[in-house]
Amino acid sequence: MWYHFCPADPVMTETPQILDNRQWIAKVLAAILPGLGLVFAVMAILGRLAGTTGDPRSLPAQALMWLTAVLWVFVLGTCFLFPTGRRAWAVLGGACAVLWGCFLLLRLFLS
Protein backbone atom coordinates (compact mmCIF):
# COMPACT_ATOMS: atom_id res chain seq x y z
CA MET A 1 0.00 0.00 0.00
CA TRP A 2 1.13 3.49 -0.76
CA TYR A 3 0.46 6.22 1.73
CA HIS A 4 0.34 9.92 1.02
CA PHE A 5 1.33 12.32 3.76
CA CYS A 6 0.77 16.04 3.56
CA PRO A 7 4.18 17.76 3.28
CA ALA A 8 2.89 20.75 5.27
CA ASP A 9 2.41 18.51 8.31
CA PRO A 10 5.89 17.35 9.37
CA VAL A 11 4.55 15.67 12.52
CA MET A 12 2.02 13.65 10.52
CA THR A 13 -0.76 13.92 13.07
CA GLU A 14 -3.44 13.22 10.47
CA THR A 15 -4.46 9.77 9.39
CA PRO A 16 -2.58 8.75 6.23
CA GLN A 17 -4.64 8.71 3.07
CA ILE A 18 -4.34 5.51 1.04
CA LEU A 19 -3.66 6.11 -2.63
CA ASP A 20 -5.41 3.68 -4.91
CA ASN A 21 -6.25 3.61 -8.57
CA ARG A 22 -9.53 1.84 -9.10
CA GLN A 23 -9.82 2.80 -12.75
CA TRP A 24 -6.55 1.35 -13.97
CA ILE A 25 -8.28 -1.20 -16.21
CA ALA A 26 -10.21 1.52 -18.05
CA LYS A 27 -7.05 3.57 -18.45
CA VAL A 28 -4.99 0.65 -19.77
CA LEU A 29 -7.74 -0.32 -22.20
CA ALA A 30 -7.88 3.29 -23.37
CA ALA A 31 -4.14 3.18 -23.98
CA ILE A 32 -4.38 -0.13 -25.82
CA LEU A 33 -7.35 0.45 -28.13
CA PRO A 34 -7.62 4.15 -29.08
CA GLY A 35 -3.98 4.66 -28.08
CA LEU A 36 -2.85 2.16 -30.68
CA GLY A 37 -5.14 3.78 -33.25
CA LEU A 38 -3.59 7.12 -32.35
CA VAL A 39 -0.09 5.76 -32.88
CA PHE A 40 -1.09 4.21 -36.21
CA ALA A 41 -2.55 7.56 -37.29
CA VAL A 42 0.72 9.31 -36.46
CA MET A 43 2.56 6.61 -38.40
CA ALA A 44 0.22 7.02 -41.39
CA ILE A 45 0.62 10.82 -41.44
CA LEU A 46 4.40 10.67 -41.14
CA GLY A 47 4.56 7.91 -43.75
CA ARG A 48 2.52 10.01 -46.16
CA LEU A 49 4.69 13.08 -45.55
CA ALA A 50 7.92 11.07 -45.87
CA GLY A 51 6.76 9.52 -49.14
CA THR A 52 7.31 5.89 -48.20
CA THR A 53 6.80 3.39 -50.99
CA GLY A 54 5.74 0.45 -48.86
CA ASP A 55 9.09 -1.33 -49.09
CA PRO A 56 9.80 -2.53 -45.54
CA ARG A 57 13.56 -2.41 -46.14
CA SER A 58 13.64 1.32 -46.87
CA LEU A 59 14.93 3.75 -44.26
CA PRO A 60 11.63 5.68 -43.80
CA ALA A 61 9.72 2.43 -43.34
CA GLN A 62 12.19 1.21 -40.73
CA ALA A 63 12.07 4.54 -38.91
CA LEU A 64 8.25 4.46 -38.85
CA MET A 65 8.23 0.88 -37.63
CA TRP A 66 10.49 1.66 -34.69
CA LEU A 67 8.74 4.95 -33.98
CA THR A 68 5.46 3.07 -33.64
CA ALA A 69 6.80 0.95 -30.79
CA VAL A 70 8.32 3.94 -28.99
CA LEU A 71 5.14 6.04 -29.27
CA TRP A 72 2.91 3.20 -28.09
CA VAL A 73 5.09 2.58 -25.04
CA PHE A 74 4.87 6.32 -24.34
CA VAL A 75 1.05 6.21 -24.56
CA LEU A 76 0.93 3.13 -22.32
CA GLY A 77 3.16 4.83 -19.79
CA THR A 78 1.27 8.10 -19.70
CA CYS A 79 -2.28 6.72 -19.64
CA PHE A 80 -2.22 6.77 -15.84
CA LEU A 81 -1.84 10.55 -15.79
CA PHE A 82 -5.52 10.93 -16.69
CA PRO A 83 -7.72 11.50 -13.63
CA THR A 84 -10.41 9.02 -14.76
CA GLY A 85 -10.80 6.23 -17.25
CA ARG A 86 -13.56 8.14 -19.00
CA ARG A 87 -11.24 11.11 -19.54
CA ALA A 88 -8.54 8.79 -20.93
CA TRP A 89 -11.00 7.28 -23.39
CA ALA A 90 -12.31 10.71 -24.40
CA VAL A 91 -8.90 12.30 -24.95
CA LEU A 92 -7.21 9.36 -26.65
CA GLY A 93 -10.28 8.49 -28.72
CA GLY A 94 -10.81 12.11 -29.74
CA ALA A 95 -7.16 12.56 -30.66
CA CYS A 96 -7.32 9.32 -32.65
CA ALA A 97 -10.36 10.51 -34.61
CA VAL A 98 -8.82 13.94 -35.26
CA LEU A 99 -5.53 12.49 -36.48
CA TRP A 100 -7.25 9.99 -38.77
CA GLY A 101 -9.29 12.87 -40.18
CA CYS A 102 -6.05 14.79 -40.77
CA PHE A 103 -4.63 11.77 -42.54
CA LEU A 104 -7.66 11.51 -44.82
CA LEU A 105 -7.41 15.21 -45.68
CA LEU A 106 -3.68 14.86 -46.29
CA ARG A 107 -4.27 11.87 -48.53
CA LEU A 108 -6.91 13.81 -50.45
CA PHE A 109 -4.69 16.84 -51.03
CA LEU A 110 -1.43 14.99 -51.72
CA SER A 111 -2.89 12.49 -54.20
N, CA, C and O atoms as CSV, one atom per row, in Angstrom:
chain,resi,resn,atom,element,x,y,z
A,1,MET,N,N,0.827,-1.170,0.000
A,1,MET,CA,C,0.000,0.000,0.000
A,1,MET,C,C,0.879,1.244,0.000
A,1,MET,O,O,1.920,1.300,0.656
A,2,TRP,N,N,0.438,2.213,-0.738
A,2,TRP,CA,C,1.133,3.492,-0.762
A,2,TRP,C,C,0.358,4.475,0.097
A,2,TRP,O,O,-0.870,4.538,0.043
A,3,TYR,N,N,1.081,5.225,0.876
A,3,TYR,CA,C,0.460,6.225,1.725
A,3,TYR,C,C,0.930,7.605,1.304
A,3,TYR,O,O,2.082,7.799,0.918
A,4,HIS,N,N,0.034,8.538,1.385
A,4,HIS,CA,C,0.341,9.917,1.017
A,4,HIS,C,C,0.232,10.776,2.271
A,4,HIS,O,O,-0.821,10.843,2.905
A,5,PHE,N,N,1.330,11.427,2.614
A,5,PHE,CA,C,1.332,12.316,3.765
A,5,PHE,C,C,1.434,13.744,3.274
A,5,PHE,O,O,2.143,14.023,2.307
A,6,CYS,N,N,0.745,14.630,3.920
A,6,CYS,CA,C,0.771,16.042,3.562
A,6,CYS,C,C,2.139,16.623,3.926
A,6,CYS,O,O,2.552,16.529,5.081
A,7,PRO,N,N,2.857,17.227,2.954
A,7,PRO,CA,C,4.183,17.759,3.284
A,7,PRO,C,C,4.137,18.957,4.229
A,7,PRO,O,O,5.153,19.292,4.837
A,8,ALA,N,N,2.996,19.603,4.366
A,8,ALA,CA,C,2.891,20.751,5.267
A,8,ALA,C,C,2.789,20.310,6.726
A,8,ALA,O,O,2.910,21.135,7.632
A,9,ASP,N,N,2.570,19.034,6.956
A,9,ASP,CA,C,2.405,18.514,8.309
A,9,ASP,C,C,3.597,17.612,8.639
A,9,ASP,O,O,3.513,16.400,8.440
A,10,PRO,N,N,4.708,18.174,9.139
A,10,PRO,CA,C,5.887,17.345,9.373
A,10,PRO,C,C,5.701,16.342,10.506
A,10,PRO,O,O,6.421,15.345,10.563
A,11,VAL,N,N,4.757,16.582,11.404
A,11,VAL,CA,C,4.553,15.671,12.518
A,11,VAL,C,C,3.667,14.501,12.105
A,11,VAL,O,O,3.671,13.457,12.757
A,12,MET,N,N,2.921,14.670,11.042
A,12,MET,CA,C,2.016,13.650,10.522
A,12,MET,C,C,0.991,13.235,11.569
A,12,MET,O,O,0.870,12.057,11.905
A,13,THR,N,N,0.265,14.207,12.071
A,13,THR,CA,C,-0.757,13.925,13.069
A,13,THR,C,C,-2.049,13.430,12.436
A,13,THR,O,O,-2.885,12.835,13.116
A,14,GLU,N,N,-2.219,13.672,11.135
A,14,GLU,CA,C,-3.438,13.223,10.466
A,14,GLU,C,C,-3.311,11.752,10.082
A,14,GLU,O,O,-2.213,11.203,9.994
A,15,THR,N,N,-4.447,11.145,9.860
A,15,THR,CA,C,-4.462,9.771,9.391
A,15,THR,C,C,-3.970,9.729,7.952
A,15,THR,O,O,-4.408,10.541,7.137
A,16,PRO,N,N,-3.072,8.804,7.613
A,16,PRO,CA,C,-2.581,8.752,6.233
A,16,PRO,C,C,-3.700,8.373,5.266
A,16,PRO,O,O,-4.574,7.565,5.579
A,17,GLN,N,N,-3.646,8.974,4.098
A,17,GLN,CA,C,-4.644,8.709,3.068
A,17,GLN,C,C,-4.077,7.658,2.115
A,17,GLN,O,O,-2.986,7.834,1.572
A,18,ILE,N,N,-4.800,6.590,1.915
A,18,ILE,CA,C,-4.342,5.515,1.042
A,18,ILE,C,C,-4.582,5.917,-0.405
A,18,ILE,O,O,-5.691,6.299,-0.779
A,19,LEU,N,N,-3.533,5.828,-1.213
A,19,LEU,CA,C,-3.661,6.111,-2.634
A,19,LEU,C,C,-4.000,4.821,-3.365
A,19,LEU,O,O,-3.282,3.828,-3.249
A,20,ASP,N,N,-5.066,4.838,-4.098
A,20,ASP,CA,C,-5.411,3.681,-4.911
A,20,ASP,C,C,-5.877,4.160,-6.279
A,20,ASP,O,O,-6.265,5.316,-6.452
A,21,ASN,N,N,-5.832,3.277,-7.216
A,21,ASN,CA,C,-6.246,3.607,-8.571
A,21,ASN,C,C,-7.244,2.546,-9.009
A,21,ASN,O,O,-6.864,1.499,-9.533
A,22,ARG,N,N,-8.497,2.821,-8.793
A,22,ARG,CA,C,-9.533,1.842,-9.096
A,22,ARG,C,C,-9.854,1.773,-10.576
A,22,ARG,O,O,-10.469,0.805,-11.026
A,23,GLN,N,N,-9.459,2.762,-11.333
A,23,GLN,CA,C,-9.823,2.802,-12.750
A,23,GLN,C,C,-8.654,2.436,-13.652
A,23,GLN,O,O,-8.608,2.871,-14.803
A,24,TRP,N,N,-7.717,1.653,-13.159
A,24,TRP,CA,C,-6.546,1.355,-13.970
A,24,TRP,C,C,-6.899,0.490,-15.171
A,24,TRP,O,O,-6.242,0.601,-16.206
A,25,ILE,N,N,-7.908,-0.363,-15.071
A,25,ILE,CA,C,-8.282,-1.204,-16.213
A,25,ILE,C,C,-8.826,-0.338,-17.345
A,25,ILE,O,O,-8.475,-0.548,-18.506
A,26,ALA,N,N,-9.667,0.622,-17.024
A,26,ALA,CA,C,-10.209,1.517,-18.055
A,26,ALA,C,C,-9.106,2.346,-18.695
A,26,ALA,O,O,-9.134,2.595,-19.900
A,27,LYS,N,N,-8.140,2.771,-17.900
A,27,LYS,CA,C,-7.046,3.574,-18.446
A,27,LYS,C,C,-6.136,2.745,-19.345
A,27,LYS,O,O,-5.704,3.217,-20.397
A,28,VAL,N,N,-5.846,1.521,-18.939
A,28,VAL,CA,C,-4.995,0.655,-19.765
A,28,VAL,C,C,-5.713,0.283,-21.055
A,28,VAL,O,O,-5.097,0.267,-22.121
A,29,LEU,N,N,-6.996,-0.013,-20.974
A,29,LEU,CA,C,-7.744,-0.322,-22.196
A,29,LEU,C,C,-7.820,0.884,-23.119
A,29,LEU,O,O,-7.806,0.733,-24.341
A,30,ALA,N,N,-7.899,2.075,-22.548
A,30,ALA,CA,C,-7.882,3.288,-23.373
A,30,ALA,C,C,-6.528,3.458,-24.044
A,30,ALA,O,O,-6.454,3.927,-25.179
A,31,ALA,N,N,-5.469,3.086,-23.362
A,31,ALA,CA,C,-4.138,3.183,-23.978
A,31,ALA,C,C,-3.943,2.116,-25.044
A,31,ALA,O,O,-3.236,2.340,-26.027
A,32,ILE,N,N,-4.565,0.958,-24.856
A,32,ILE,CA,C,-4.381,-0.132,-25.822
A,32,ILE,C,C,-5.206,0.106,-27.080
A,32,ILE,O,O,-4.666,0.041,-28.184
A,33,LEU,N,N,-6.489,0.378,-26.943
A,33,LEU,CA,C,-7.351,0.453,-28.128
A,33,LEU,C,C,-7.261,1.794,-28.858
A,33,LEU,O,O,-6.705,1.826,-29.956
A,34,PRO,N,N,-7.773,2.896,-28.321
A,34,PRO,CA,C,-7.620,4.146,-29.076
A,34,PRO,C,C,-6.181,4.654,-29.081
A,34,PRO,O,O,-5.794,5.403,-29.978
A,35,GLY,N,N,-5.383,4.253,-28.086
A,35,GLY,CA,C,-3.981,4.656,-28.083
A,35,GLY,C,C,-3.217,4.051,-29.244
A,35,GLY,O,O,-2.382,4.713,-29.862
A,36,LEU,N,N,-3.502,2.794,-29.538
A,36,LEU,CA,C,-2.849,2.159,-30.684
A,36,LEU,C,C,-3.341,2.772,-31.987
A,36,LEU,O,O,-2.556,2.960,-32.917
A,37,GLY,N,N,-4.631,3.086,-32.066
A,37,GLY,CA,C,-5.145,3.778,-33.249
A,37,GLY,C,C,-4.514,5.144,-33.426
A,37,GLY,O,O,-4.256,5.575,-34.550
A,38,LEU,N,N,-4.263,5.829,-32.317
A,38,LEU,CA,C,-3.589,7.124,-32.351
A,38,LEU,C,C,-2.168,6.989,-32.881
A,38,LEU,O,O,-1.728,7.793,-33.702
A,39,VAL,N,N,-1.463,5.985,-32.419
A,39,VAL,CA,C,-0.087,5.760,-32.880
A,39,VAL,C,C,-0.074,5.384,-34.360
A,39,VAL,O,O,0.791,5.842,-35.107
A,40,PHE,N,N,-1.022,4.559,-34.784
A,40,PHE,CA,C,-1.094,4.206,-36.210
A,40,PHE,C,C,-1.419,5.430,-37.064
A,40,PHE,O,O,-0.930,5.548,-38.187
A,41,ALA,N,N,-2.239,6.338,-36.540
A,41,ALA,CA,C,-2.551,7.560,-37.286
A,41,ALA,C,C,-1.313,8.435,-37.436
A,41,ALA,O,O,-1.073,8.998,-38.504
A,42,VAL,N,N,-0.531,8.549,-36.372
A,42,VAL,CA,C,0.722,9.308,-36.457
A,42,VAL,C,C,1.649,8.658,-37.472
A,42,VAL,O,O,2.291,9.347,-38.265
A,43,MET,N,N,1.719,7.329,-37.448
A,43,MET,CA,C,2.562,6.609,-38.396
A,43,MET,C,C,2.070,6.817,-39.830
A,43,MET,O,O,2.884,6.971,-40.741
A,44,ALA,N,N,0.767,6.824,-40.041
A,44,ALA,CA,C,0.222,7.022,-41.386
A,44,ALA,C,C,0.507,8.433,-41.895
A,44,ALA,O,O,0.863,8.613,-43.060
A,45,ILE,N,N,0.353,9.430,-41.029
A,45,ILE,CA,C,0.619,10.815,-41.437
A,45,ILE,C,C,2.094,11.004,-41.757
A,45,ILE,O,O,2.437,11.584,-42.787
A,46,LEU,N,N,2.963,10.521,-40.888
A,46,LEU,CA,C,4.399,10.667,-41.138
A,46,LEU,C,C,4.843,9.862,-42.355
A,46,LEU,O,O,5.730,10.292,-43.092
A,47,GLY,N,N,4.238,8.708,-42.567
A,47,GLY,CA,C,4.564,7.915,-43.750
A,47,GLY,C,C,4.135,8.601,-45.029
A,47,GLY,O,O,4.827,8.529,-46.044
A,48,ARG,N,N,2.992,9.268,-44.982
A,48,ARG,CA,C,2.520,10.007,-46.157
A,48,ARG,C,C,3.415,11.211,-46.431
A,48,ARG,O,O,3.732,11.501,-47.585
A,49,LEU,N,N,3.822,11.909,-45.376
A,49,LEU,CA,C,4.688,13.075,-45.548
A,49,LEU,C,C,6.106,12.681,-45.969
A,49,LEU,O,O,6.764,13.423,-46.698
A,50,ALA,N,N,6.576,11.521,-45.514
A,50,ALA,CA,C,7.922,11.068,-45.869
A,50,ALA,C,C,7.962,10.438,-47.252
A,50,ALA,O,O,9.040,10.255,-47.817
A,51,GLY,N,N,6.808,10.105,-47.799
A,51,GLY,CA,C,6.758,9.520,-49.135
A,51,GLY,C,C,7.244,8.086,-49.187
A,51,GLY,O,O,7.945,7.703,-50.123
A,52,THR,N,N,6.884,7.293,-48.199
A,52,THR,CA,C,7.309,5.894,-48.203
A,52,THR,C,C,6.625,5.150,-49.334
A,52,THR,O,O,5.499,5.467,-49.717
A,53,THR,N,N,7.320,4.159,-49.861
A,53,THR,CA,C,6.804,3.392,-50.991
A,53,THR,C,C,6.158,2.086,-50.565
A,53,THR,O,O,5.530,1.418,-51.387
A,54,GLY,N,N,6.293,1.713,-49.326
A,54,GLY,CA,C,5.745,0.450,-48.863
A,54,GLY,C,C,6.788,-0.640,-48.762
A,54,GLY,O,O,6.490,-1.737,-48.289
A,55,ASP,N,N,8.008,-0.361,-49.198
A,55,ASP,CA,C,9.089,-1.333,-49.087
A,55,ASP,C,C,9.562,-1.364,-47.634
A,55,ASP,O,O,10.044,-0.350,-47.129
A,56,PRO,N,N,9.435,-2.501,-46.954
A,56,PRO,CA,C,9.803,-2.531,-45.536
A,56,PRO,C,C,11.303,-2.393,-45.286
A,56,PRO,O,O,11.718,-2.169,-44.149
A,57,ARG,N,N,12.116,-2.523,-46.324
A,57,ARG,CA,C,13.562,-2.407,-46.141
A,57,ARG,C,C,14.068,-0.981,-46.299
A,57,ARG,O,O,15.251,-0.720,-46.079
A,58,SER,N,N,13.199,-0.061,-46.675
A,58,SER,CA,C,13.642,1.324,-46.865
A,58,SER,C,C,13.831,2.007,-45.509
A,58,SER,O,O,13.255,1.593,-44.503
A,59,LEU,N,N,14.633,3.039,-45.507
A,59,LEU,CA,C,14.926,3.754,-44.264
A,59,LEU,C,C,13.687,4.413,-43.650
A,59,LEU,O,O,13.496,4.301,-42.440
A,60,PRO,N,N,12.830,5.099,-44.434
A,60,PRO,CA,C,11.626,5.683,-43.803
A,60,PRO,C,C,10.692,4.627,-43.209
A,60,PRO,O,O,10.084,4.852,-42.163
A,61,ALA,N,N,10.581,3.485,-43.871
A,61,ALA,CA,C,9.716,2.428,-43.342
A,61,ALA,C,C,10.274,1.871,-42.035
A,61,ALA,O,O,9.516,1.605,-41.103
A,62,GLN,N,N,11.576,1.696,-41.962
A,62,GLN,CA,C,12.191,1.212,-40.725
A,62,GLN,C,C,12.033,2.227,-39.593
A,62,GLN,O,O,11.748,1.862,-38.452
A,63,ALA,N,N,12.220,3.499,-39.926
A,63,ALA,CA,C,12.065,4.543,-38.905
A,63,ALA,C,C,10.631,4.579,-38.385
A,63,ALA,O,O,10.411,4.715,-37.181
A,64,LEU,N,N,9.661,4.458,-39.278
A,64,LEU,CA,C,8.255,4.459,-38.853
A,64,LEU,C,C,7.932,3.235,-38.010
A,64,LEU,O,O,7.178,3.324,-37.041
A,65,MET,N,N,8.498,2.102,-38.377
A,65,MET,CA,C,8.229,0.879,-37.631
A,65,MET,C,C,8.747,1.000,-36.193
A,65,MET,O,O,8.053,0.624,-35.248
A,66,TRP,N,N,9.943,1.516,-36.033
A,66,TRP,CA,C,10.494,1.660,-34.689
A,66,TRP,C,C,9.828,2.808,-33.934
A,66,TRP,O,O,9.683,2.741,-32.713
A,67,LEU,N,N,9.430,3.838,-34.630
A,67,LEU,CA,C,8.741,4.951,-33.983
A,67,LEU,C,C,7.390,4.507,-33.424
A,67,LEU,O,O,6.948,5.004,-32.389
A,68,THR,N,N,6.746,3.583,-34.103
A,68,THR,CA,C,5.461,3.073,-33.637
A,68,THR,C,C,5.598,2.441,-32.260
A,68,THR,O,O,4.793,2.709,-31.369
A,69,ALA,N,N,6.606,1.612,-32.084
A,69,ALA,CA,C,6.805,0.953,-30.788
A,69,ALA,C,C,7.107,1.969,-29.690
A,69,ALA,O,O,6.579,1.867,-28.582
A,70,VAL,N,N,7.947,2.936,-29.994
A,70,VAL,CA,C,8.315,3.943,-28.991
A,70,VAL,C,C,7.101,4.787,-28.595
A,70,VAL,O,O,6.883,5.047,-27.412
A,71,LEU,N,N,6.319,5.211,-29.578
A,71,LEU,CA,C,5.143,6.035,-29.272
A,71,LEU,C,C,4.096,5.258,-28.482
A,71,LEU,O,O,3.452,5.813,-27.592
A,72,TRP,N,N,3.921,3.977,-28.804
A,72,TRP,CA,C,2.908,3.204,-28.091
A,72,TRP,C,C,3.328,2.958,-26.643
A,72,TRP,O,O,2.492,2.990,-25.740
A,73,VAL,N,N,4.604,2.714,-26.422
A,73,VAL,CA,C,5.087,2.579,-25.043
A,73,VAL,C,C,4.890,3.894,-24.290
A,73,VAL,O,O,4.551,3.886,-23.107
A,74,PHE,N,N,5.101,5.016,-24.966
A,74,PHE,CA,C,4.867,6.323,-24.345
A,74,PHE,C,C,3.392,6.487,-23.968
A,74,PHE,O,O,3.083,6.958,-22.874
A,75,VAL,N,N,2.489,6.104,-24.858
A,75,VAL,CA,C,1.051,6.214,-24.562
A,75,VAL,C,C,0.678,5.284,-23.413
A,75,VAL,O,O,-0.091,5.666,-22.531
A,76,LEU,N,N,1.219,4.065,-23.415
A,76,LEU,CA,C,0.931,3.133,-22.325
A,76,LEU,C,C,1.463,3.646,-20.992
A,76,LEU,O,O,0.850,3.426,-19.947
A,77,GLY,N,N,2.588,4.319,-21.029
A,77,GLY,CA,C,3.158,4.833,-19.791
A,77,GLY,C,C,2.462,6.066,-19.258
A,77,GLY,O,O,2.439,6.297,-18.049
A,78,THR,N,N,1.896,6.856,-20.145
A,78,THR,CA,C,1.268,8.101,-19.697
A,78,THR,C,C,-0.246,7.993,-19.516
A,78,THR,O,O,-0.886,8.974,-19.138
A,79,CYS,N,N,-0.824,6.839,-19.772
A,79,CYS,CA,C,-2.281,6.721,-19.640
A,79,CYS,C,C,-2.734,6.879,-18.195
A,79,CYS,O,O,-3.895,7.203,-17.945
A,80,PHE,N,N,-1.839,6.656,-17.244
A,80,PHE,CA,C,-2.219,6.769,-15.837
A,80,PHE,C,C,-2.222,8.206,-15.342
A,80,PHE,O,O,-2.601,8.462,-14.199
A,81,LEU,N,N,-1.811,9.143,-16.174
A,81,LEU,CA,C,-1.845,10.552,-15.785
A,81,LEU,C,C,-3.242,11.148,-15.903
A,81,LEU,O,O,-3.502,12.229,-15.374
A,82,PHE,N,N,-4.142,10.453,-16.592
A,82,PHE,CA,C,-5.519,10.933,-16.693
A,82,PHE,C,C,-6.222,10.712,-15.359
A,82,PHE,O,O,-6.003,9.687,-14.714
A,83,PRO,N,N,-7.062,11.653,-14.934
A,83,PRO,CA,C,-7.715,11.498,-13.631
A,83,PRO,C,C,-8.743,10.365,-13.593
A,83,PRO,O,O,-8.931,9.738,-12.551
A,84,THR,N,N,-9.408,10.097,-14.721
A,84,THR,CA,C,-10.406,9.024,-14.760
A,84,THR,C,C,-10.238,8.221,-16.042
A,84,THR,O,O,-9.602,8.669,-16.996
A,85,GLY,N,N,-10.813,7.041,-16.046
A,85,GLY,CA,C,-10.796,6.226,-17.250
A,85,GLY,C,C,-11.618,6.840,-18.367
A,85,GLY,O,O,-11.262,6.739,-19.541
A,86,ARG,N,N,-12.716,7.475,-17.998
A,86,ARG,CA,C,-13.558,8.136,-18.995
A,86,ARG,C,C,-12.802,9.262,-19.698
A,86,ARG,O,O,-12.924,9.430,-20.911
A,87,ARG,N,N,-12.029,10.024,-18.944
A,87,ARG,CA,C,-11.236,11.108,-19.538
A,87,ARG,C,C,-10.159,10.531,-20.462
A,87,ARG,O,O,-9.889,11.100,-21.520
A,88,ALA,N,N,-9.548,9.421,-20.079
A,88,ALA,CA,C,-8.536,8.791,-20.926
A,88,ALA,C,C,-9.148,8.336,-22.244
A,88,ALA,O,O,-8.568,8.542,-23.310
A,89,TRP,N,N,-10.323,7.716,-22.166
A,89,TRP,CA,C,-10.998,7.285,-23.388
A,89,TRP,C,C,-11.375,8.473,-24.256
A,89,TRP,O,O,-11.217,8.428,-25.476
A,90,ALA,N,N,-11.874,9.537,-23.635
A,90,ALA,CA,C,-12.306,10.711,-24.401
A,90,ALA,C,C,-11.128,11.391,-25.087
A,90,ALA,O,O,-11.210,11.726,-26.269
A,91,VAL,N,N,-10.048,11.596,-24.369
A,91,VAL,CA,C,-8.901,12.305,-24.946
A,91,VAL,C,C,-8.211,11.459,-26.007
A,91,VAL,O,O,-7.950,11.939,-27.110
A,92,LEU,N,N,-7.915,10.208,-25.684
A,92,LEU,CA,C,-7.210,9.364,-26.651
A,92,LEU,C,C,-8.093,9.026,-27.853
A,92,LEU,O,O,-7.615,9.005,-28.987
A,93,GLY,N,N,-9.370,8.766,-27.611
A,93,GLY,CA,C,-10.278,8.495,-28.724
A,93,GLY,C,C,-10.501,9.713,-29.595
A,93,GLY,O,O,-10.539,9.606,-30.821
A,94,GLY,N,N,-10.650,10.874,-28.968
A,94,GLY,CA,C,-10.811,12.112,-29.737
A,94,GLY,C,C,-9.576,12.452,-30.544
A,94,GLY,O,O,-9.676,12.852,-31.704
A,95,ALA,N,N,-8.409,12.293,-29.931
A,95,ALA,CA,C,-7.162,12.556,-30.663
A,95,ALA,C,C,-6.980,11.571,-31.808
A,95,ALA,O,O,-6.473,11.933,-32.870
A,96,CYS,N,N,-7.392,10.334,-31.593
A,96,CYS,CA,C,-7.315,9.323,-32.652
A,96,CYS,C,C,-8.210,9.711,-33.825
A,96,CYS,O,O,-7.788,9.638,-34.979
A,97,ALA,N,N,-9.429,10.119,-33.538
A,97,ALA,CA,C,-10.355,10.513,-34.608
A,97,ALA,C,C,-9.857,11.751,-35.353
A,97,ALA,O,O,-9.954,11.821,-36.578
A,98,VAL,N,N,-9.326,12.722,-34.617
A,98,VAL,CA,C,-8.820,13.943,-35.257
A,98,VAL,C,C,-7.625,13.629,-36.152
A,98,VAL,O,O,-7.540,14.134,-37.272
A,99,LEU,N,N,-6.709,12.806,-35.671
A,99,LEU,CA,C,-5.527,12.491,-36.481
A,99,LEU,C,C,-5.875,11.656,-37.709
A,99,LEU,O,O,-5.274,11.837,-38.768
A,100,TRP,N,N,-6.843,10.739,-37.579
A,100,TRP,CA,C,-7.247,9.988,-38.773
A,100,TRP,C,C,-7.944,10.902,-39.773
A,100,TRP,O,O,-7.796,10.723,-40.982
A,101,GLY,N,N,-8.701,11.878,-39.283
A,101,GLY,CA,C,-9.290,12.875,-40.181
A,101,GLY,C,C,-8.226,13.693,-40.883
A,101,GLY,O,O,-8.347,13.984,-42.073
A,102,CYS,N,N,-7.176,14.069,-40.152
A,102,CYS,CA,C,-6.054,14.795,-40.771
A,102,CYS,C,C,-5.374,13.938,-41.829
A,102,CYS,O,O,-4.980,14.441,-42.881
A,103,PHE,N,N,-5.238,12.656,-41.554
A,103,PHE,CA,C,-4.627,11.770,-42.542
A,103,PHE,C,C,-5.475,11.683,-43.809
A,103,PHE,O,O,-4.942,11.705,-44.918
A,104,LEU,N,N,-6.788,11.585,-43.645
A,104,LEU,CA,C,-7.658,11.514,-44.821
A,104,LEU,C,C,-7.598,12.798,-45.637
A,104,LEU,O,O,-7.588,12.753,-46.867
A,105,LEU,N,N,-7.559,13.940,-44.961
A,105,LEU,CA,C,-7.407,15.211,-45.680
A,105,LEU,C,C,-6.051,15.301,-46.373
A,105,LEU,O,O,-5.956,15.780,-47.503
A,106,LEU,N,N,-5.022,14.846,-45.703
A,106,LEU,CA,C,-3.683,14.862,-46.290
A,106,LEU,C,C,-3.615,13.949,-47.505
A,106,LEU,O,O,-2.997,14.289,-48.514
A,107,ARG,N,N,-4.246,12.799,-47.403
A,107,ARG,CA,C,-4.266,11.870,-48.535
A,107,ARG,C,C,-5.050,12.450,-49.705
A,107,ARG,O,O,-4.699,12.230,-50.864
A,108,LEU,N,N,-6.108,13.189,-49.402
A,108,LEU,CA,C,-6.912,13.807,-50.449
A,108,LEU,C,C,-6.129,14.895,-51.175
A,108,LEU,O,O,-6.184,14.991,-52.401
A,109,PHE,N,N,-5.399,15.714,-50.421
A,109,PHE,CA,C,-4.692,16.837,-51.032
A,109,PHE,C,C,-3.349,16.455,-51.641
A,109,PHE,O,O,-2.874,17.145,-52.543
A,110,LEU,N,N,-2.730,15.386,-51.179
A,110,LEU,CA,C,-1.432,14.985,-51.725
A,110,LEU,C,C,-1.538,13.916,-52.803
A,110,LEU,O,O,-0.515,13.448,-53.305
A,111,SER,N,N,-2.734,13.527,-53.163
A,111,SER,CA,C,-2.894,12.487,-54.198
A,111,SER,C,C,-2.679,13.033,-55.584
A,111,SER,O,O,-2.777,12.292,-56.562
